[in-house]
Amino acid sequence: MEYNTTRENLILPEYGRNLQMMANHLLTIDDREKRTEAAKDLVAIMVNMNPSVREAKDYKQKMWDYLAQLCNYKLDVDFPFPITKVTELPAPEKLDYNMNEIRFRHYGYTVERMIAAAVELPDNDSRNALIHMIANTMKRNYVMWNQKSVTDEIIITDLYKLSKGKLNLSAETKLANVNMPATGMQNQKKGNFKRKNNNQGKKNKNNNNQKRQNQN
């Protein structure tokens, strides 16, 4: 038995080994006209394997580029488009990754920026309202991340740490109530309980109708 691990690597794995074998077979066809017709058929197969490519205006040219790549650019046929090799394409732009260090990842970087902005504000009612809003946001983020309840004391303490002691809510501060998000299992249990109650209600209704019929 032959395993894929012992075979040559696929040039375009998304199209599979059978298509790679058909592309290799094109190179064995001696007649140029027949080879060109077979190449057209293979391009049509590639399009059918990935119909969404039709949404692009230049999808036909891309398919012929892929076919040439599958044949290691050794295919000699009447290409309907000029072939662009992978090595001729411009290098993709490098993405800049967010390298910001976050002290408490469950609160997120945006919360830390909000805290830094609140620290710079003058001490007034607007600043106090913003601090309460930040604390409530921290509580929601905590519950969403950890999937468990959290006390207001923990949020107030973390706010104090993140602000380096510059934002300090009193211990008596009451933050908004945040409910834990229902998990998939909890939702399933609720659905089963609701269906069970509905079925029980239908059963009781049928029993009552049967009793009335017997009395009549």
C-alpha positions in Angstrom: 0.0 0.0 0.0 1.3 3.5 -0.9 0.8 6.2 1.6 0.6 10.0 0.9 3.7 10.5 3.2 5.8 8.6 0.7 4.5 10.5 -2.3 5.7 13.8 -3.7 4.3 16.9 -2.1 1.3 18.5 -3.7 1.9 21.9 -5.3 -1.6 23.1 -4.6 -3.0 20.9 -1.8 -6.5 22.5 -2.0 -7.1 20.8 -5.3 -6.1 17.3 -4.2 -3.9 14.6 -5.5 -6.2 13.4 -8.3 -6.0 16.8 -9.9 -2.3 16.9 -9.5 -2.1 13.5 -11.3 -4.2 14.8 -14.1 -2.0 17.8 -14.4 1.1 15.5 -14.6 -0.7 13.5 -17.3 -0.9 16.6 -19.5 2.8 16.6 -19.8 2.7 13.1 -21.3 0.4 14.0 -24.2 2.5 14.3 -27.3 0.0 16.0 -29.6 -0.1 19.8 -28.8 -3.6 20.3 -30.0 -4.9 17.4 -27.8 -2.8 18.6 -24.9 -4.4 22.1 -25.2 -7.9 20.6 -25.3 -7.1 18.4 -22.3 -5.8 21.5 -20.4 -9.0 23.4 -21.1 -11.0 20.5 -19.7 -8.8 20.4 -16.6 -9.3 24.1 -16.0 -13.1 23.6 -16.2 -12.8 20.9 -13.6 -10.8 23.2 -11.3 -13.5 25.9 -11.6 -16.2 23.3 -10.8 -14.2 22.3 -7.7 -14.3 25.9 -6.5 -17.3 27.6 -8.0 -16.8 30.7 -5.8 -13.9 31.7 -8.0 -16.4 32.9 -10.6 -17.1 35.9 -8.5 -13.7 37.3 -9.5 -13.5 39.1 -12.8 -10.1 37.6 -13.8 -10.9 34.1 -12.4 -10.1 32.4 -15.8 -6.6 33.8 -15.9 -6.1 32.7 -12.3 -7.1 29.2 -13.1 -4.7 29.0 -16.0 -2.0 30.4 -13.7 -2.8 27.6 -11.2 -2.7 25.0 -14.0 0.7 26.2 -15.1 1.9 26.1 -11.5 0.6 22.5 -11.1 2.7 21.5 -14.1 5.8 23.3 -12.7 5.5 25.7 -15.7 6.6 22.9 -18.0 3.2 22.7 -19.8 3.5 23.7 -23.5 0.0 24.6 -24.7 -1.8 27.6 -26.3 -2.5 29.5 -23.1 -5.4 32.0 -23.5 -3.7 34.4 -21.1 -0.1 35.3 -20.4 1.1 33.2 -17.5 2.3 34.8 -14.3 4.7 32.8 -12.2 4.5 32.9 -8.4 8.1 34.2 -8.3 7.0 37.2 -10.4 4.3 38.3 -8.0 5.0 41.1 -5.6 5.8 40.1 -2.1 2.7 40.4 0.2 2.8 43.3 2.6 3.9 42.4 6.1 1.2 42.9 8.8 2.0 44.7 11.9 1.0 42.7 14.9 -0.3 44.3 18.1 2.7 44.1 20.5 1.0 46.0 23.3 1.6 44.4 26.7 -1.7 44.0 28.5 -1.5 43.4 32.3 -5.0 41.8 32.6 -5.9 40.3 29.3 -9.5 39.6 30.4 -10.1 43.3 30.5 -8.5 44.1 27.2 -6.3 46.8 25.9 -9.2 49.2 25.2 -10.0 49.3 29.0 -6.4 50.2 29.8 -6.6 53.0 27.3 -9.8 54.2 28.9 -8.2 54.1 32.3 -5.2 56.1 31.1 -7.5 58.7 29.6 -9.6 59.0 32.8 -6.4 59.6 34.9 -5.7 62.7 32.8 -9.1 64.2 33.3 -9.8 66.9 36.0 -11.6 65.6 39.1 -15.3 66.4 38.5 -18.7 64.7 38.0 -17.9 63.7 34.4 -14.7 62.0 35.4 -16.5 60.1 38.2 -19.2 59.0 35.8 -16.5 57.8 33.4 -14.7 55.8 36.2 -18.0 54.0 37.1 -18.5 53.2 33.4 -15.0 51.8 33.1 -15.5 49.7 36.2 -18.8 48.3 34.9 -17.1 47.5 31.6 -14.3 45.7 33.4 -16.9 43.6 35.3 -18.7 42.6 32.1 -15.4 41.7 30.4 -14.4 39.7 33.4 -17.6 37.6 33.4 -17.4 37.1 29.6 -13.8 35.9 29.8 -13.9 33.8 32.9 -17.5 32.5 32.6 -18.0 33.0 36.4 -19.2 35.7 38.7 -17.0 38.4 40.2 -17.3 40.6 43.2 -17.3 44.4 43.0 -14.3 44.4 45.4 -12.1 42.5 42.8 -13.0 45.0 40.1 -12.3 48.0 42.3 -9.0 46.5 43.3 -8.0 45.8 39.7 -9.0 49.3 38.7 -6.8 50.7 41.4 -3.8 48.6 40.2 -4.3 49.4 36.5 -4.5 53.1 37.2 -1.4 52.9 39.5 -3.5 54.1 42.4 -4.9 57.2 40.7 -8.5 55.8 40.3 -9.9 54.7 43.6 -13.6 53.8 44.1 -14.9 53.4 47.6 -15.5 49.9 48.9 -19.2 50.7 49.2 -19.5 51.3 45.4 -22.1 49.1 43.8 -21.5 48.2 40.2 -24.0 46.9 37.7 -25.2 43.4 38.0 -23.8 41.2 35.2 -25.3 37.8 34.4 -23.0 35.0 33.3 -23.6 34.1 29.6 -25.4 30.8 29.1 -23.3 28.0 27.7 -24.4 25.7 25.0 -25.2 23.0 27.5 -27.3 25.3 29.6 -29.2 26.4 26.6 -29.8 22.8 25.6 -31.1 22.0 29.1 -33.5 25.0 29.0 -34.7 23.8 25.6 -35.2 20.3 26.9 -37.1 21.6 30.0 -39.3 23.8 27.8 -40.1 20.9 25.4 -40.8 18.6 28.4 -43.3 21.1 29.9 -45.0 21.6 26.5 -45.3 17.8 26.0 -46.7 17.4 29.6 -49.2 20.2 29.0 -50.4 18.5 25.8 -50.7 15.2 27.6 -52.8 16.7 30.4 -55.0 18.4 27.8 -55.6 15.2 26.0 -56.4 13.4 29.2 -58.9 16.1 30.1 -60.6 15.8 26.7 -60.8 12.1 27.1 -62.4 12.4 30.5 -65.1 14.8 29.2 -65.8 12.4 26.3 -66.3 9.5 28.7 -68.6 11.6 30.9 -70.7 12.5 27.8 
